[in-house]
C-alpha cells in the first residue's frame, strides 16, 4: 500500500550509514520523516531529495561534510 514509505532500516541500508547517523539527521531536521504510531517512516522522494542535495560537483576542489554525522571528510 505505502511502497513510497521506507523504514529506518531500509534508508540506513540504502544510504550506507548507521541508524544512529540517520536518527541524528532526523533529530536535526535534515531529513523529513513520518511517525505512524511508534514507527518512523521516510518518504522515498524525501530521501532522494536529501541525497541530491548532497551531491558535489567533482570539478570543484571540495567535499561535503555532513555536520553531526561523525564522519570527517
C-alpha positions as CSV (number, residue, x, y, z in Angstrom):
1,X,0.0,0.0,0.0
2,X,2.7,2.5,1.0
3,X,5.5,1.4,-1.2
4,X,6.8,5.0,-1.2
5,X,7.4,4.8,2.5
6,X,10.7,3.4,3.8
7,X,11.6,2.2,7.3
8,X,14.7,3.5,9.2
9,X,16.5,0.2,8.4
10,X,15.8,0.5,4.7
11,X,17.0,4.1,4.5
12,X,20.1,3.3,6.6
13,X,21.0,0.4,4.3
14,X,20.3,2.4,1.1
15,X,22.5,5.3,2.3
16,X,25.1,3.1,3.9
17,X,25.0,4.9,7.2
18,X,24.4,3.6,10.7
19,X,20.9,4.0,12.3
20,X,22.5,6.5,14.8
21,X,23.5,8.8,12.0
22,X,20.1,8.6,10.3
23,X,18.4,9.4,13.7
24,X,20.8,12.3,14.2
25,X,19.9,13.8,10.8
26,X,16.2,13.3,11.7
27,X,16.6,15.0,15.0
28,X,18.3,17.9,13.4
29,X,15.6,18.3,10.8
30,X,17.9,17.4,7.9
31,X,15.7,14.5,6.8
32,X,11.9,14.7,7.0
33,X,10.0,11.7,8.4
34,X,6.6,10.5,9.2
35,X,5.5,8.9,12.6
36,X,2.9,6.2,12.3
37,X,2.3,5.3,16.0
38,X,5.7,4.2,17.2
39,X,7.0,3.6,13.7
40,X,9.2,6.1,11.8
41,X,8.9,6.1,8.0
42,X,10.6,8.2,5.3
43,X,9.1,9.2,2.0
44,X,11.2,7.8,-0.8
45,X,11.1,11.2,-2.6
46,X,12.4,12.9,0.6
47,X,15.3,10.5,0.8
48,X,16.1,11.1,-2.9
49,X,15.9,14.9,-2.3
50,X,18.3,14.6,0.6
51,X,20.8,12.6,-1.5
52,X,20.5,15.0,-4.4
53,X,21.3,18.0,-2.1
54,X,24.4,16.2,-1.0
55,X,25.8,15.8,-4.5
56,X,29.1,17.6,-5.1
57,X,30.4,18.8,-8.4
58,X,33.5,16.7,-8.9
59,X,35.1,19.6,-10.9
60,X,35.3,21.6,-7.7
61,X,38.1,21.0,-5.2
62,X,36.0,20.4,-2.1
63,X,33.9,17.8,-0.4
64,X,30.7,18.0,1.6
65,X,30.9,17.4,5.4
66,X,27.7,16.4,6.9
67,X,27.6,18.1,10.3
68,X,27.0,15.8,13.2
69,X,27.4,12.6,11.2
70,X,30.6,11.7,13.0
71,X,32.3,11.4,9.6
72,X,35.0,13.9,8.8
73,X,36.0,14.1,5.2
